[in-house]
Amino acid sequence: MEEYRRLGLEPGGPEPADHLSVELEYLAALVSREAAAWEAGAEGVVEIRAQERRFLQTHPGRWVPELVACIRQHHPEGVYAAAAEALESFVQHEADLTAVLLRDPEKAGLGR
């Protein structure tokens, strides 16, 4: 919860802090912060990307694969299957992209 509050988010509505919508809102806030850092000259981008990576690994990255497997098993076709595939692809893509960018931040243009 403190992690959310540092970005100005106040979870505590009807959804718990680990609800998908809350976690995606947190990621959106991080991405917005990253965009602002880029506009201001890229200072802090590496730290924000590292924060994104930690969050992806410790939150959606831990439970999304299991959720998607369950949806594939019980609803292999239709809107739920498509949404699950998109969610899994997004989480995996962001985790992979962030890992590559953080491997060599200078080469990736992230600077310090």
C-alpha positions in Angstrom: 0.0 0.0 0.0 2.8 2.4 0.8 4.2 1.8 -2.7 0.9 3.0 -4.1 0.8 6.1 -1.9 4.2 7.2 -2.9 2.8 7.7 -6.4 -0.2 9.5 -5.1 -2.6 6.6 -5.4 -4.9 5.8 -2.6 -6.2 2.2 -3.0 -8.9 1.3 -0.6 -12.0 1.5 -2.7 -14.1 -1.6 -3.4 -11.1 -3.5 -4.8 -8.2 -4.9 -2.7 -4.7 -3.5 -3.4 -3.8 -6.7 -5.3 -6.8 -6.5 -7.6 -5.8 -6.4 -11.3 -7.3 -3.0 -11.9 -5.4 -1.5 -8.9 -2.1 -3.1 -10.1 -2.6 -1.8 -13.7 -3.4 1.7 -12.3 -0.1 1.6 -10.4 1.8 0.5 -13.5 0.1 3.3 -15.5 1.2 5.8 -12.8 4.8 4.5 -13.1 4.7 4.8 -16.9 3.4 8.4 -16.5 6.2 9.2 -14.2 8.7 7.7 -16.6 7.2 9.8 -19.5 7.6 12.9 -17.3 11.2 12.0 -16.6 11.9 11.6 -20.3 10.5 15.0 -21.0 12.6 16.5 -18.3 15.8 15.1 -19.7 15.7 11.4 -18.7 17.0 11.8 -15.2 15.6 9.1 -13.0 14.4 6.9 -15.9 16.6 4.0 -14.9 15.3 4.0 -11.3 11.7 4.2 -12.5 12.2 1.3 -14.9 13.8 -0.7 -12.1 10.8 0.0 -10.0 8.5 -1.1 -12.8 10.5 -4.3 -13.1 10.3 -5.1 -9.4 6.6 -4.5 -9.4 6.0 -6.6 -12.4 8.0 -9.5 -10.9 6.5 -9.3 -7.4 2.9 -8.6 -8.3 1.2 -9.4 -11.7 4.2 -11.5 -12.8 3.6 -13.9 -9.9 -0.1 -14.6 -10.4 -1.1 -13.6 -14.0 0.3 -16.9 -15.5 -1.9 -18.9 -13.1 -4.9 -16.8 -13.8 -4.4 -17.2 -17.6 -4.0 -20.9 -17.3 -7.2 -21.2 -15.4 -9.1 -19.1 -17.9 -7.7 -21.2 -20.8 -8.9 -24.3 -19.0 -12.4 -23.1 -18.2 -13.1 -20.5 -21.0 -10.8 -21.4 -23.9 -12.6 -19.2 -26.4 -14.4 -15.8 -26.3 -13.7 -12.5 -24.7 -12.2 -13.8 -21.5 -9.7 -15.9 -23.3 -8.7 -13.0 -25.5 -8.4 -10.6 -22.6 -6.3 -13.2 -20.7 -4.0 -13.6 -23.6 -3.6 -9.8 -24.0 -2.9 -9.5 -20.2 -0.3 -12.2 -20.2 1.4 -10.8 -23.3 1.5 -7.3 -21.8 3.0 -8.4 -18.5 5.6 -10.6 -20.2 6.5 -8.0 -22.8 6.9 -5.2 -20.2 9.0 -7.5 -18.0 11.2 -8.6 -20.9 11.6 -5.0 -22.3 12.5 -3.6 -18.9 15.1 -6.4 -18.3 16.7 -5.7 -21.6 16.8 -1.9 -21.1 18.2 -2.3 -17.6 20.9 -4.7 -18.7 22.8 -1.8 -20.3 21.0 1.5 -19.6 23.6 3.7 -21.4 23.4 1.6 -24.6 19.6 1.6 -24.4 19.6 5.4 -24.2 18.4 5.5 -20.7 21.3 7.5 -19.4 21.7 8.1 -15.7 
